Structures are given as C-alpha cells and as structure tokens.
Amino acid sequence: MCIKKWWKKIFVAICLLCLACAVVVPTMVVGNSSTSKVVIDAGHGGLDGGVSSKNGVKESDLVLVLARLVGERLEGAGVKVVYTRKNKGALVGGKFIKKRDMEKRLAIIKRANPSLVVSIHLNSYKDKSRRGMQVFFGVEQSKGAAEHLQEQLNNHFNEPDVGRRFSVLQGDKYILNESPCPALIVECGFLSNPIDEQNLLSDTYRNQLAEVLCSSILSFVGE
C-alpha cells in the first residue's frame, strides 16, 4: 500500500515537471521572436548608386546583397525584419531628390517601430590604402549599440585583416538623428581599396560578414 502511494507521488511529480517545461520553454522562445523587430536599410538605390569602384562596382548593389543576407539570418532567428528597400529601385518615383528618399526611409522606420535600425553602406576615400569597417551613430541613445557592433567588427575583421581597431564615430546624418530608436550606419569597407572590393565581391566573405552583423544585432536586441 505504501509502495503504491510512493510511486503515485513520483508519477505526479514527473507530470508536473513535464507540464512546467512544456509551458515555460515555448513561451520564452515565442516571446523573443514576437518582441524583436529590426529595420535593415540598404543605402542608396535607383539613380543613387552611392560610391563605386574603378571597376564600376556600385555601393547600392552590394549593400542590397548584404542587407538580404543579414535580414535572412535575423528572420531565421525569429526576429521580425523590415527592409527599407528589397530591390535595386529607388524608394520614391520621379526625379531623384535625396531629401524625399531620406524622408521615405524615416517613414518606414517610424511605421515599423523597431528596436534597432541598421543602415548598411560602403565607403570610399582618395587614399586607396584606406581599409576597414566603421560604425556611426547620431544621438546618445545609439552609442551603446554602435560600440557593441564596432567591437565585433574589430575582433573579426579590422584587427585580423587591417591590423588596427576602429572607434565609433558620431555622424550628423538624417536617419541617425531622426530615428525614434537606436540607429546605426555600418560602413562595411572601402570600394576605393582593391582588397576590400575583392573581399566584398566574395560570397564567402559576405556570408561571414552577415553572420557577424547578425549575431551582434541579436545580442543587442536580446538585451
């Protein structure tokens, strides 16, 4: 009789433990997925090609590829991703006016109400030896996210490839200043540098960069 009661108590305890696991674990995963939203902004587009290399490689084309790679990884991790542009076209029709383009991007950001905005760009400089990746922020609320992302880019790319670490820079840019949430511009290399250009044209390199950007973004929005 005592043995039966003892086994009954064990059975009830196991059932309660299984029920607790079934309720708690899925709730945690769904909660993370449903509350995290990130805007990925591929810079330029349409008639605005951004900077270009001497070989005719356009910034607007490469950052669109990078934006898709980062966005797909974030979506795979359960994050809701909103893109400012998903093709090579401009965001606004008619004659290209930069202000209208920026206002359209800001409208998308405000409508999305995300945790973070990451605008992906490429750099260019008259000194062809200049290389590396750098993160820009506008207002103080974005500085922590910028430093976090810059640290990862330094660890994985700047220090091993370029031989130096970069600090974040404060930039007076429309998207950075006007976004209602932390917003960053990530300059993913210099198209004026032959090595950076070659790297950015490599599928392997772009996927590595997308992985680092994705993991950095996830760790920030997870906080």
KOLBA-369484 format. One record per residue (C-alpha): residue number from 1; residue in three letters; x, y, z. Coordinates in steps of 0.5 Angstrom, whole numbers. Last residue first. Example, Ala and Ser with C-alpha at 12.3 -4.5 7.8 and 13.67 -1.06 7.14 Angstrom:
<atoms>
atom seq:2 type:SER east:27 north:-2 up:14 $
atom seq:1 type:ALA east:25 north:-9 up:16 $
</atoms>
This chain:
<atoms>
atom seq:223 type:GLU east:39 north:86 up:-48 $
atom seq:222 type:GLY east:36 north:81 up:-54 $
atom seq:221 type:VAL east:36 north:87 up:-58 $
atom seq:220 type:PHE east:44 north:88 up:-57 $
atom seq:219 type:SER east:46 north:80 up:-58 $
atom seq:218 type:LEU east:42 north:79 up:-64 $
atom seq:217 type:ILE east:45 north:85 up:-67 $
atom seq:216 type:SER east:52 north:83 up:-66 $
atom seq:215 type:SER east:50 north:76 up:-68 $
atom seq:214 type:CYS east:47 north:78 up:-75 $
atom seq:213 type:LEU east:53 north:83 up:-76 $
atom seq:212 type:VAL east:58 north:77 up:-75 $
atom seq:211 type:GLU east:54 north:73 up:-79 $
atom seq:210 type:ALA east:53 north:78 up:-85 $
atom seq:209 type:LEU east:60 north:79 up:-85 $
atom seq:208 type:GLN east:62 north:72 up:-86 $
atom seq:207 type:ASN east:57 north:71 up:-91 $
atom seq:206 type:ARG east:60 north:77 up:-95 $
atom seq:205 type:TYR east:67 north:74 up:-94 $
atom seq:204 type:THR east:64 north:67 up:-97 $
atom seq:203 type:ASP east:60 north:70 up:-103 $
atom seq:202 type:SER east:67 north:74 up:-105 $
atom seq:201 type:LEU east:65 north:81 up:-108 $
atom seq:200 type:LEU east:66 north:85 up:-102 $
atom seq:199 type:ASN east:73 north:81 up:-101 $
atom seq:198 type:GLN east:75 north:84 up:-108 $
atom seq:197 type:GLU east:73 north:91 up:-106 $
atom seq:196 type:ASP east:76 north:91 up:-99 $
atom seq:195 type:ILE east:83 north:89 up:-102 $
atom seq:194 type:PRO east:82 north:94 up:-108 $
atom seq:193 type:ASN east:81 north:100 up:-104 $
atom seq:192 type:SER east:76 north:105 up:-107 $
atom seq:191 type:LEU east:71 north:101 up:-105 $
atom seq:190 type:PHE east:72 north:102 up:-98 $
atom seq:189 type:GLY east:69 north:97 up:-92 $
atom seq:188 type:CYS east:63 north:95 up:-89 $
atom seq:187 type:GLU east:61 north:103 up:-87 $
atom seq:186 type:VAL east:55 north:101 up:-82 $
atom seq:185 type:ILE east:51 north:107 up:-80 $
atom seq:184 type:LEU east:47 north:106 up:-74 $
atom seq:183 type:ALA east:40 north:107 up:-71 $
atom seq:182 type:PRO east:38 north:107 up:-63 $
atom seq:181 type:CYS east:30 north:109 up:-63 $
atom seq:180 type:PRO east:26 north:114 up:-66 $
atom seq:179 type:SER east:30 north:116 up:-72 $
atom seq:178 type:GLU east:31 north:123 up:-73 $
atom seq:177 type:ASN east:39 north:124 up:-72 $
atom seq:176 type:LEU east:42 north:117 up:-75 $
atom seq:175 type:ILE east:37 north:118 up:-81 $
atom seq:174 type:TYR east:39 north:125 up:-82 $
atom seq:173 type:LYS east:46 north:124 up:-81 $
atom seq:172 type:ASP east:51 north:128 up:-77 $
atom seq:171 type:GLY east:56 north:123 up:-75 $
atom seq:170 type:GLN east:59 north:121 up:-68 $
atom seq:169 type:LEU east:64 north:116 up:-70 $
atom seq:168 type:VAL east:66 north:109 up:-67 $
atom seq:167 type:SER east:73 north:107 up:-65 $
atom seq:166 type:PHE east:77 north:103 up:-70 $
atom seq:165 type:ARG east:82 north:97 up:-69 $
atom seq:164 type:ARG east:88 north:96 up:-73 $
atom seq:163 type:GLY east:92 north:91 up:-77 $
atom seq:162 type:VAL east:87 north:91 up:-83 $
atom seq:161 type:ASP east:85 north:84 up:-83 $
atom seq:160 type:PRO east:86 north:81 up:-76 $
atom seq:159 type:GLU east:84 north:87 up:-73 $
atom seq:158 type:ASN east:79 north:90 up:-77 $
atom seq:157 type:PHE east:75 north:84 up:-79 $
atom seq:156 type:HIS east:73 north:79 up:-73 $
atom seq:155 type:ASN east:75 north:83 up:-67 $
atom seq:154 type:ASN east:74 north:90 up:-70 $
atom seq:153 type:LEU east:67 north:88 up:-73 $
atom seq:152 type:GLN east:65 north:85 up:-66 $
atom seq:151 type:GLU east:67 north:91 up:-62 $
atom seq:150 type:GLN east:64 north:96 up:-67 $
atom seq:149 type:LEU east:57 north:93 up:-66 $
atom seq:148 type:HIS east:58 north:94 up:-59 $
atom seq:147 type:GLU east:60 north:101 up:-59 $
atom seq:146 type:ALA east:55 north:103 up:-64 $
atom seq:145 type:ALA east:49 north:99 up:-60 $
atom seq:144 type:GLY east:52 north:103 up:-54 $
atom seq:143 type:LYS east:52 north:110 up:-58 $
atom seq:142 type:SER east:45 north:110 up:-60 $
atom seq:141 type:GLN east:42 north:113 up:-54 $
atom seq:140 type:GLU east:47 north:119 up:-55 $
atom seq:139 type:VAL east:45 north:121 up:-62 $
atom seq:138 type:GLY east:48 north:120 up:-68 $
atom seq:137 type:PHE east:52 north:114 up:-69 $
atom seq:136 type:PHE east:57 north:111 up:-74 $
atom seq:135 type:VAL east:60 north:104 up:-74 $
atom seq:134 type:GLN east:67 north:103 up:-78 $
atom seq:133 type:MET east:69 north:98 up:-82 $
atom seq:132 type:GLY east:76 north:97 up:-85 $
atom seq:131 type:ARG east:81 north:100 up:-91 $
atom seq:130 type:ARG east:85 north:106 up:-93 $
atom seq:129 type:SER east:90 north:104 up:-98 $
atom seq:128 type:LYS east:87 north:108 up:-104 $
atom seq:127 type:ASP east:88 north:115 up:-101 $
atom seq:126 type:LYS east:82 north:119 up:-104 $
atom seq:125 type:TYR east:77 north:115 up:-100 $
atom seq:124 type:SER east:71 north:111 up:-101 $
atom seq:123 type:ASN east:66 north:108 up:-96 $
atom seq:122 type:LEU east:60 north:102 up:-96 $
atom seq:121 type:HIS east:54 north:103 up:-93 $
atom seq:120 type:ILE east:49 north:99 up:-89 $
atom seq:119 type:SER east:44 north:102 up:-85 $
atom seq:118 type:VAL east:42 north:99 up:-78 $
atom seq:117 type:VAL east:36 north:101 up:-75 $
atom seq:116 type:LEU east:34 north:98 up:-68 $
atom seq:115 type:SER east:28 north:96 up:-63 $
atom seq:114 type:PRO east:23 north:97 up:-69 $
atom seq:113 type:ASN east:17 north:102 up:-69 $
atom seq:112 type:ALA east:16 north:99 up:-76 $
atom seq:111 type:ARG east:12 north:106 up:-78 $
atom seq:110 type:LYS east:17 north:110 up:-75 $
atom seq:109 type:ILE east:22 north:106 up:-79 $
atom seq:108 type:ILE east:18 north:106 up:-86 $
atom seq:107 type:ALA east:17 north:114 up:-85 $
atom seq:106 type:LEU east:25 north:115 up:-84 $
atom seq:105 type:ARG east:26 north:111 up:-90 $
atom seq:104 type:LYS east:21 north:116 up:-94 $
atom seq:103 type:GLU east:24 north:122 up:-91 $
atom seq:102 type:MET east:31 north:120 up:-93 $
atom seq:101 type:ASP east:29 north:119 up:-101 $
atom seq:100 type:ARG east:25 north:125 up:-101 $
atom seq:99 type:LYS east:31 north:129 up:-98 $
atom seq:98 type:LYS east:36 north:126 up:-103 $
atom seq:97 type:ILE east:31 north:128 up:-109 $
atom seq:96 type:PHE east:31 north:123 up:-115 $
atom seq:95 type:LYS east:26 north:126 up:-121 $
atom seq:94 type:GLY east:20 north:121 up:-121 $
atom seq:93 type:GLY east:19 north:116 up:-116 $
atom seq:92 type:VAL east:21 north:115 up:-109 $
atom seq:91 type:LEU east:24 north:109 up:-106 $
atom seq:90 type:ALA east:29 north:108 up:-111 $
atom seq:89 type:GLY east:30 north:101 up:-115 $
atom seq:88 type:LYS east:35 north:96 up:-114 $
atom seq:87 type:ASN east:31 north:91 up:-110 $
atom seq:86 type:LYS east:29 north:90 up:-103 $
atom seq:85 type:ARG east:28 north:97 up:-100 $
atom seq:84 type:THR east:27 north:100 up:-93 $
atom seq:83 type:TYR east:27 north:93 up:-90 $
atom seq:82 type:VAL east:23 north:91 up:-84 $
atom seq:81 type:VAL east:26 north:85 up:-80 $
atom seq:80 type:LYS east:22 north:81 up:-75 $
atom seq:79 type:VAL east:27 north:77 up:-71 $
atom seq:78 type:GLY east:26 north:69 up:-70 $
atom seq:77 type:ALA east:33 north:67 up:-71 $
atom seq:76 type:GLY east:32 north:65 up:-78 $
atom seq:75 type:GLU east:29 north:72 up:-79 $
atom seq:74 type:LEU east:35 north:75 up:-77 $
atom seq:73 type:ARG east:39 north:71 up:-82 $
atom seq:72 type:GLU east:35 north:73 up:-87 $
atom seq:71 type:GLY east:36 north:80 up:-86 $
atom seq:70 type:VAL east:43 north:80 up:-85 $
atom seq:69 type:LEU east:44 north:76 up:-92 $
atom seq:68 type:ARG east:39 north:81 up:-95 $
atom seq:67 type:ALA east:42 north:87 up:-93 $
atom seq:66 type:LEU east:49 north:85 up:-95 $
atom seq:65 type:VAL east:46 north:84 up:-102 $
atom seq:64 type:LEU east:43 north:91 up:-102 $
atom seq:63 type:VAL east:49 north:93 up:-100 $
atom seq:62 type:LEU east:53 north:91 up:-106 $
atom seq:61 type:ASP east:48 north:94 up:-111 $
atom seq:60 type:SER east:48 north:101 up:-108 $
atom seq:59 type:GLU east:55 north:101 up:-107 $
atom seq:58 type:LYS east:57 north:100 up:-114 $
atom seq:57 type:VAL east:62 north:96 up:-118 $
atom seq:56 type:GLY east:65 north:100 up:-124 $
atom seq:55 type:ASN east:72 north:97 up:-124 $
atom seq:54 type:LYS east:74 north:104 up:-121 $
atom seq:53 type:SER east:70 north:103 up:-115 $
atom seq:52 type:SER east:63 north:106 up:-114 $
atom seq:51 type:VAL east:60 north:111 up:-109 $
atom seq:50 type:GLY east:53 north:111 up:-108 $
atom seq:49 type:GLY east:49 north:109 up:-114 $
atom seq:48 type:ASP east:43 north:114 up:-113 $
atom seq:47 type:LEU east:39 north:113 up:-119 $
atom seq:46 type:GLY east:36 north:107 up:-116 $
atom seq:45 type:GLY east:38 north:105 up:-109 $
atom seq:44 type:HIS east:42 north:109 up:-104 $
atom seq:43 type:GLY east:43 north:105 up:-97 $
atom seq:42 type:ALA east:40 north:98 up:-95 $
atom seq:41 type:ASP east:37 north:100 up:-89 $
atom seq:40 type:ILE east:35 north:94 up:-84 $
atom seq:39 type:VAL east:30 north:95 up:-79 $
atom seq:38 type:VAL east:30 north:91 up:-73 $
atom seq:37 type:LYS east:24 north:88 up:-69 $
atom seq:36 type:SER east:24 north:84 up:-63 $
atom seq:35 type:THR east:18 north:83 up:-59 $
atom seq:34 type:SER east:15 north:77 up:-63 $
atom seq:33 type:SER east:21 north:72 up:-63 $
atom seq:32 type:ASN east:24 north:73 up:-56 $
atom seq:31 type:GLY east:17 north:72 up:-53 $
atom seq:30 type:VAL east:16 north:66 up:-58 $
atom seq:29 type:VAL east:22 north:63 up:-55 $
atom seq:28 type:MET east:21 north:64 up:-48 $
atom seq:27 type:THR east:13 north:62 up:-48 $
atom seq:26 type:PRO east:16 north:55 up:-51 $
atom seq:25 type:VAL east:20 north:54 up:-46 $
atom seq:24 type:VAL east:16 north:56 up:-40 $
atom seq:23 type:VAL east:9 north:52 up:-42 $
atom seq:22 type:ALA east:12 north:45 up:-44 $
atom seq:21 type:CYS east:17 north:45 up:-38 $
atom seq:20 type:ALA east:12 north:46 up:-33 $
atom seq:19 type:LEU east:8 north:41 up:-36 $
atom seq:18 type:CYS east:14 north:36 up:-36 $
atom seq:17 type:LEU east:15 north:38 up:-28 $
atom seq:16 type:LEU east:8 north:37 up:-26 $
atom seq:15 type:CYS east:8 north:30 up:-30 $
atom seq:14 type:ILE east:14 north:28 up:-26 $
atom seq:13 type:ALA east:12 north:30 up:-19 $
atom seq:12 type:VAL east:5 north:26 up:-20 $
atom seq:11 type:PHE east:9 north:20 up:-22 $
atom seq:10 type:ILE east:13 north:20 up:-16 $
atom seq:9 type:LYS east:7 north:21 up:-12 $
atom seq:8 type:LYS east:4 north:15 up:-15 $
atom seq:7 type:TRP east:10 north:11 up:-14 $
atom seq:6 type:TRP east:10 north:13 up:-6 $
atom seq:5 type:LYS east:3 north:11 up:-5 $
atom seq:4 type:LYS east:4 north:5 up:-9 $
atom seq:3 type:ILE east:10 north:3 up:-4 $
atom seq:2 type:CYS east:6 north:5 up:2 $
atom seq:1 type:MET east:0 north:0 up:0 $
</atoms>
